């Protein structure tokens, strides 16, 4: 079986994570509508609130390059339980890729697939502003 190139890209991105405080390294990879793959890794900071998640790094990289349509995102960690995106990442994924698949994987080969809407039902978006006065 051929490995999924999106999972492999996220695995490689994980190796570049900067996680000296938690030692919890995460890699993410987005598959754009045109097939391009954009990666991100978590970047921790001593002031934890400034830490950036791998998913958000990948999204910001893509958007800053003019890429806004996404089919899938893969998230790779090295723990037994697969790790879904945090709430902030789910919100950003909802805004930019509400129909995307979220592929969760670990280094042991476990994989699960969800949709963004499954991970964030009833997400908040611009439609909430319609009719506001």
mmCIF file of the C-alpha atoms, coordinates in Angstrom:
data_MODEL
# 
_entry.id   MODEL 
# 
loop_
_atom_site.group_PDB 
_atom_site.id 
_atom_site.type_symbol 
_atom_site.label_atom_id 
_atom_site.label_alt_id 
_atom_site.label_comp_id 
_atom_site.label_asym_id 
_atom_site.label_entity_id 
_atom_site.label_seq_id 
_atom_site.pdbx_PDB_ins_code 
_atom_site.Cartn_x 
_atom_site.Cartn_y 
_atom_site.Cartn_z 
_atom_site.occupancy 
_atom_site.B_iso_or_equiv 
_atom_site.pdbx_formal_charge 
_atom_site.auth_seq_id 
_atom_site.auth_comp_id 
_atom_site.auth_asym_id 
_atom_site.auth_atom_id 
_atom_site.pdbx_PDB_model_num 
ATOM 1   C CA . UNK A 1 1   ? 0.000   0.000  0.000  1.00 0.00 ? 1   UNK A CA 1 
ATOM 2   C CA . UNK A 1 2   ? 1.342   3.430  -0.961 1.00 0.00 ? 2   UNK A CA 1 
ATOM 3   C CA . UNK A 1 3   ? 1.533   5.893  1.931  1.00 0.00 ? 3   UNK A CA 1 
ATOM 4   C CA . UNK A 1 4   ? -0.711  8.934  1.735  1.00 0.00 ? 4   UNK A CA 1 
ATOM 5   C CA . UNK A 1 5   ? 1.510   11.847 0.606  1.00 0.00 ? 5   UNK A CA 1 
ATOM 6   C CA . UNK A 1 6   ? -0.469  14.242 2.792  1.00 0.00 ? 6   UNK A CA 1 
ATOM 7   C CA . UNK A 1 7   ? 0.212   12.199 5.919  1.00 0.00 ? 7   UNK A CA 1 
ATOM 8   C CA . UNK A 1 8   ? 3.866   11.886 4.927  1.00 0.00 ? 8   UNK A CA 1 
ATOM 9   C CA . UNK A 1 9   ? 4.143   15.662 4.468  1.00 0.00 ? 9   UNK A CA 1 
ATOM 10  C CA . UNK A 1 10  ? 2.612   16.201 7.928  1.00 0.00 ? 10  UNK A CA 1 
ATOM 11  C CA . UNK A 1 11  ? 4.980   13.619 9.425  1.00 0.00 ? 11  UNK A CA 1 
ATOM 12  C CA . UNK A 1 12  ? 7.979   15.426 7.961  1.00 0.00 ? 12  UNK A CA 1 
ATOM 13  C CA . UNK A 1 13  ? 6.656   18.802 9.152  1.00 0.00 ? 13  UNK A CA 1 
ATOM 14  C CA . UNK A 1 14  ? 6.337   17.345 12.657 1.00 0.00 ? 14  UNK A CA 1 
ATOM 15  C CA . UNK A 1 15  ? 10.086  16.770 12.689 1.00 0.00 ? 15  UNK A CA 1 
ATOM 16  C CA . UNK A 1 16  ? 10.586  20.556 12.417 1.00 0.00 ? 16  UNK A CA 1 
ATOM 17  C CA . UNK A 1 17  ? 8.292   21.360 15.364 1.00 0.00 ? 17  UNK A CA 1 
ATOM 18  C CA . UNK A 1 18  ? 9.637   23.647 18.070 1.00 0.00 ? 18  UNK A CA 1 
ATOM 19  C CA . UNK A 1 19  ? 8.246   22.129 21.268 1.00 0.00 ? 19  UNK A CA 1 
ATOM 20  C CA . UNK A 1 20  ? 10.869  22.435 24.036 1.00 0.00 ? 20  UNK A CA 1 
ATOM 21  C CA . UNK A 1 21  ? 8.264   22.963 26.778 1.00 0.00 ? 21  UNK A CA 1 
ATOM 22  C CA . UNK A 1 22  ? 5.700   20.230 26.135 1.00 0.00 ? 22  UNK A CA 1 
ATOM 23  C CA . UNK A 1 23  ? 7.759   17.899 23.910 1.00 0.00 ? 23  UNK A CA 1 
ATOM 24  C CA . UNK A 1 24  ? 4.454   17.409 22.048 1.00 0.00 ? 24  UNK A CA 1 
ATOM 25  C CA . UNK A 1 25  ? 5.448   17.791 18.421 1.00 0.00 ? 25  UNK A CA 1 
ATOM 26  C CA . UNK A 1 26  ? 2.712   18.134 15.814 1.00 0.00 ? 26  UNK A CA 1 
ATOM 27  C CA . UNK A 1 27  ? 2.856   18.300 12.037 1.00 0.00 ? 27  UNK A CA 1 
ATOM 28  C CA . UNK A 1 28  ? 0.069   19.359 9.719  1.00 0.00 ? 28  UNK A CA 1 
ATOM 29  C CA . UNK A 1 29  ? -0.362  19.390 5.969  1.00 0.00 ? 29  UNK A CA 1 
ATOM 30  C CA . UNK A 1 30  ? -3.115  20.974 3.898  1.00 0.00 ? 30  UNK A CA 1 
ATOM 31  C CA . UNK A 1 31  ? -4.084  19.731 0.471  1.00 0.00 ? 31  UNK A CA 1 
ATOM 32  C CA . UNK A 1 32  ? -5.228  22.674 -1.638 1.00 0.00 ? 32  UNK A CA 1 
ATOM 33  C CA . UNK A 1 33  ? -7.980  22.348 -4.210 1.00 0.00 ? 33  UNK A CA 1 
ATOM 34  C CA . UNK A 1 34  ? -5.313  22.395 -6.941 1.00 0.00 ? 34  UNK A CA 1 
ATOM 35  C CA . UNK A 1 35  ? -3.345  19.561 -5.287 1.00 0.00 ? 35  UNK A CA 1 
ATOM 36  C CA . UNK A 1 36  ? -0.562  21.627 -3.715 1.00 0.00 ? 36  UNK A CA 1 
ATOM 37  C CA . UNK A 1 37  ? 0.481   20.608 -0.202 1.00 0.00 ? 37  UNK A CA 1 
ATOM 38  C CA . UNK A 1 38  ? 1.259   23.244 2.414  1.00 0.00 ? 38  UNK A CA 1 
ATOM 39  C CA . UNK A 1 39  ? 2.795   22.175 5.722  1.00 0.00 ? 39  UNK A CA 1 
ATOM 40  C CA . UNK A 1 40  ? 3.037   23.542 9.229  1.00 0.00 ? 40  UNK A CA 1 
ATOM 41  C CA . UNK A 1 41  ? 4.437   22.510 12.596 1.00 0.00 ? 41  UNK A CA 1 
ATOM 42  C CA . UNK A 1 42  ? 3.677   23.678 16.096 1.00 0.00 ? 42  UNK A CA 1 
ATOM 43  C CA . UNK A 1 43  ? 5.862   26.487 17.403 1.00 0.00 ? 43  UNK A CA 1 
ATOM 44  C CA . UNK A 1 44  ? 5.854   26.843 21.178 1.00 0.00 ? 44  UNK A CA 1 
ATOM 45  C CA . UNK A 1 45  ? 6.712   29.895 23.229 1.00 0.00 ? 45  UNK A CA 1 
ATOM 46  C CA . UNK A 1 46  ? 7.599   30.260 26.911 1.00 0.00 ? 46  UNK A CA 1 
ATOM 47  C CA . UNK A 1 47  ? 4.430   32.357 27.131 1.00 0.00 ? 47  UNK A CA 1 
ATOM 48  C CA . UNK A 1 48  ? 2.118   29.474 26.215 1.00 0.00 ? 48  UNK A CA 1 
ATOM 49  C CA . UNK A 1 49  ? -0.602  31.766 24.863 1.00 0.00 ? 49  UNK A CA 1 
ATOM 50  C CA . UNK A 1 50  ? 1.721   32.730 22.017 1.00 0.00 ? 50  UNK A CA 1 
ATOM 51  C CA . UNK A 1 51  ? 2.200   29.130 20.906 1.00 0.00 ? 51  UNK A CA 1 
ATOM 52  C CA . UNK A 1 52  ? 1.075   28.398 17.349 1.00 0.00 ? 52  UNK A CA 1 
ATOM 53  C CA . UNK A 1 53  ? -0.531  25.099 16.403 1.00 0.00 ? 53  UNK A CA 1 
ATOM 54  C CA . UNK A 1 54  ? 0.630   23.207 13.329 1.00 0.00 ? 54  UNK A CA 1 
ATOM 55  C CA . UNK A 1 55  ? -2.779  23.481 11.650 1.00 0.00 ? 55  UNK A CA 1 
ATOM 56  C CA . UNK A 1 56  ? -2.897  27.266 12.028 1.00 0.00 ? 56  UNK A CA 1 
ATOM 57  C CA . UNK A 1 57  ? 0.698   27.621 10.792 1.00 0.00 ? 57  UNK A CA 1 
ATOM 58  C CA . UNK A 1 58  ? -0.188  25.672 7.634  1.00 0.00 ? 58  UNK A CA 1 
ATOM 59  C CA . UNK A 1 59  ? -3.373  27.698 7.095  1.00 0.00 ? 59  UNK A CA 1 
ATOM 60  C CA . UNK A 1 60  ? -1.642  31.040 7.530  1.00 0.00 ? 60  UNK A CA 1 
ATOM 61  C CA . UNK A 1 61  ? 1.189   30.005 5.200  1.00 0.00 ? 61  UNK A CA 1 
ATOM 62  C CA . UNK A 1 62  ? -1.317  28.982 2.542  1.00 0.00 ? 62  UNK A CA 1 
ATOM 63  C CA . UNK A 1 63  ? -3.509  32.057 2.847  1.00 0.00 ? 63  UNK A CA 1 
ATOM 64  C CA . UNK A 1 64  ? -0.478  34.363 2.785  1.00 0.00 ? 64  UNK A CA 1 
ATOM 65  C CA . UNK A 1 65  ? 0.422   32.766 -0.563 1.00 0.00 ? 65  UNK A CA 1 
ATOM 66  C CA . UNK A 1 66  ? -3.084  33.301 -1.960 1.00 0.00 ? 66  UNK A CA 1 
ATOM 67  C CA . UNK A 1 67  ? -4.267  29.715 -1.508 1.00 0.00 ? 67  UNK A CA 1 
ATOM 68  C CA . UNK A 1 68  ? -7.778  29.588 -0.043 1.00 0.00 ? 68  UNK A CA 1 
ATOM 69  C CA . UNK A 1 69  ? -9.434  26.357 -1.202 1.00 0.00 ? 69  UNK A CA 1 
ATOM 70  C CA . UNK A 1 70  ? -8.645  23.144 0.663  1.00 0.00 ? 70  UNK A CA 1 
ATOM 71  C CA . UNK A 1 71  ? -9.743  19.498 0.297  1.00 0.00 ? 71  UNK A CA 1 
ATOM 72  C CA . UNK A 1 72  ? -7.953  17.833 3.211  1.00 0.00 ? 72  UNK A CA 1 
ATOM 73  C CA . UNK A 1 73  ? -5.794  18.468 6.229  1.00 0.00 ? 73  UNK A CA 1 
ATOM 74  C CA . UNK A 1 74  ? -3.626  15.850 7.929  1.00 0.00 ? 74  UNK A CA 1 
ATOM 75  C CA . UNK A 1 75  ? -2.464  16.090 11.538 1.00 0.00 ? 75  UNK A CA 1 
ATOM 76  C CA . UNK A 1 76  ? 0.342   13.810 12.761 1.00 0.00 ? 76  UNK A CA 1 
ATOM 77  C CA . UNK A 1 77  ? 1.470   13.264 16.357 1.00 0.00 ? 77  UNK A CA 1 
ATOM 78  C CA . UNK A 1 78  ? 3.408   10.586 18.221 1.00 0.00 ? 78  UNK A CA 1 
ATOM 79  C CA . UNK A 1 79  ? 0.861   9.474  20.808 1.00 0.00 ? 79  UNK A CA 1 
ATOM 80  C CA . UNK A 1 80  ? -1.385  6.404  20.852 1.00 0.00 ? 80  UNK A CA 1 
ATOM 81  C CA . UNK A 1 81  ? -4.639  8.378  20.843 1.00 0.00 ? 81  UNK A CA 1 
ATOM 82  C CA . UNK A 1 82  ? -5.087  10.312 17.619 1.00 0.00 ? 82  UNK A CA 1 
ATOM 83  C CA . UNK A 1 83  ? -5.020  14.064 18.208 1.00 0.00 ? 83  UNK A CA 1 
ATOM 84  C CA . UNK A 1 84  ? -7.711  16.235 16.623 1.00 0.00 ? 84  UNK A CA 1 
ATOM 85  C CA . UNK A 1 85  ? -7.260  19.972 16.061 1.00 0.00 ? 85  UNK A CA 1 
ATOM 86  C CA . UNK A 1 86  ? -7.847  22.231 19.067 1.00 0.00 ? 86  UNK A CA 1 
ATOM 87  C CA . UNK A 1 87  ? -10.865 24.540 19.205 1.00 0.00 ? 87  UNK A CA 1 
ATOM 88  C CA . UNK A 1 88  ? -9.056  27.535 17.685 1.00 0.00 ? 88  UNK A CA 1 
ATOM 89  C CA . UNK A 1 89  ? -7.796  25.408 14.786 1.00 0.00 ? 89  UNK A CA 1 
ATOM 90  C CA . UNK A 1 90  ? -11.257 23.937 14.259 1.00 0.00 ? 90  UNK A CA 1 
ATOM 91  C CA . UNK A 1 91  ? -12.675 27.459 13.999 1.00 0.00 ? 91  UNK A CA 1 
ATOM 92  C CA . UNK A 1 92  ? -10.106 28.503 11.390 1.00 0.00 ? 92  UNK A CA 1 
ATOM 93  C CA . UNK A 1 93  ? -10.655 25.288 9.452  1.00 0.00 ? 93  UNK A CA 1 
ATOM 94  C CA . UNK A 1 94  ? -14.408 25.989 9.563  1.00 0.00 ? 94  UNK A CA 1 
ATOM 95  C CA . UNK A 1 95  ? -13.833 29.421 8.018  1.00 0.00 ? 95  UNK A CA 1 
ATOM 96  C CA . UNK A 1 96  ? -11.491 28.286 5.251  1.00 0.00 ? 96  UNK A CA 1 
ATOM 97  C CA . UNK A 1 97  ? -12.315 24.599 4.679  1.00 0.00 ? 97  UNK A CA 1 
ATOM 98  C CA . UNK A 1 98  ? -15.706 23.667 6.165  1.00 0.00 ? 98  UNK A CA 1 
ATOM 99  C CA . UNK A 1 99  ? -16.117 20.639 3.883  1.00 0.00 ? 99  UNK A CA 1 
ATOM 100 C CA . UNK A 1 100 ? -12.545 19.387 4.147  1.00 0.00 ? 100 UNK A CA 1 
ATOM 101 C CA . UNK A 1 101 ? -11.532 15.975 5.406  1.00 0.00 ? 101 UNK A CA 1 
ATOM 102 C CA . UNK A 1 102 ? -9.453  15.955 8.575  1.00 0.00 ? 102 UNK A CA 1 
ATOM 103 C CA . UNK A 1 103 ? -7.022  13.036 8.538  1.00 0.00 ? 103 UNK A CA 1 
ATOM 104 C CA . UNK A 1 104 ? -5.643  12.197 11.981 1.00 0.00 ? 104 UNK A CA 1 
ATOM 105 C CA . UNK A 1 105 ? -2.584  9.956  12.112 1.00 0.00 ? 105 UNK A CA 1 
ATOM 106 C CA . UNK A 1 106 ? 0.178   8.898  14.467 1.00 0.00 ? 106 UNK A CA 1 
ATOM 107 C CA . UNK A 1 107 ? 3.663   7.552  13.890 1.00 0.00 ? 107 UNK A CA 1 
ATOM 108 C CA . UNK A 1 108 ? 2.420   4.056  14.692 1.00 0.00 ? 108 UNK A CA 1 
ATOM 109 C CA . UNK A 1 109 ? 0.238   3.995  11.574 1.00 0.00 ? 109 UNK A CA 1 
ATOM 110 C CA . UNK A 1 110 ? -3.185  4.638  13.106 1.00 0.00 ? 110 UNK A CA 1 
ATOM 111 C CA . UNK A 1 111 ? -5.421  6.804  10.929 1.00 0.00 ? 111 UNK A CA 1 
ATOM 112 C CA . UNK A 1 112 ? -8.942  8.194  11.287 1.00 0.00 ? 112 UNK A CA 1 
ATOM 113 C CA . UNK A 1 113 ? -10.824 10.533 8.961  1.00 0.00 ? 113 UNK A CA 1 
ATOM 114 C CA . UNK A 1 114 ? -13.468 13.106 9.888  1.00 0.00 ? 114 UNK A CA 1 
ATOM 115 C CA . UNK A 1 115 ? -15.019 16.157 8.264  1.00 0.00 ? 115 UNK A CA 1 
ATOM 116 C CA . UNK A 1 116 ? -14.466 19.614 9.740  1.00 0.00 ? 116 UNK A CA 1 
ATOM 117 C CA . UNK A 1 117 ? -18.218 19.866 10.344 1.00 0.00 ? 117 UNK A CA 1 
ATOM 118 C CA . UNK A 1 118 ? -18.095 16.679 12.446 1.00 0.00 ? 118 UNK A CA 1 
ATOM 119 C CA . UNK A 1 119 ? -15.394 18.185 14.652 1.00 0.00 ? 119 UNK A CA 1 
ATOM 120 C CA . UNK A 1 120 ? -17.148 21.566 14.901 1.00 0.00 ? 120 UNK A CA 1 
ATOM 121 C CA . UNK A 1 121 ? -20.911 21.168 14.525 1.00 0.00 ? 121 UNK A CA 1 
ATOM 122 C CA . UNK A 1 122 ? -22.847 24.427 14.288 1.00 0.00 ? 122 UNK A CA 1 
ATOM 123 C CA . UNK A 1 123 ? -19.661 26.404 13.638 1.00 0.00 ? 123 UNK A CA 1 
ATOM 124 C CA . UNK A 1 124 ? -19.583 30.180 13.902 1.00 0.00 ? 124 UNK A CA 1 
ATOM 125 C CA . UNK A 1 125 ? -19.098 32.020 10.614 1.00 0.00 ? 125 UNK A CA 1 
ATOM 126 C CA . UNK A 1 126 ? -19.988 35.184 8.713  1.00 0.00 ? 126 UNK A CA 1 
ATOM 127 C CA . UNK A 1 127 ? -23.588 34.021 8.240  1.00 0.00 ? 127 UNK A CA 1 
ATOM 128 C CA . UNK A 1 128 ? -24.121 34.868 11.930 1.00 0.00 ? 128 UNK A CA 1 
ATOM 129 C CA . UNK A 1 129 ? -23.749 38.579 11.064 1.00 0.00 ? 129 UNK A CA 1 
ATOM 130 C CA . UNK A 1 130 ? -26.573 38.671 8.528  1.00 0.00 ? 130 UNK A CA 1 
ATOM 131 C CA . UNK A 1 131 ? -29.312 40.980 9.691  1.00 0.00 ? 131 UNK A CA 1 
ATOM 132 C CA . UNK A 1 132 ? -27.240 42.433 12.545 1.00 0.00 ? 132 UNK A CA 1 
ATOM 133 C CA . UNK A 1 133 ? -28.096 46.039 13.398 1.00 0.00 ? 133 UNK A CA 1 
# 
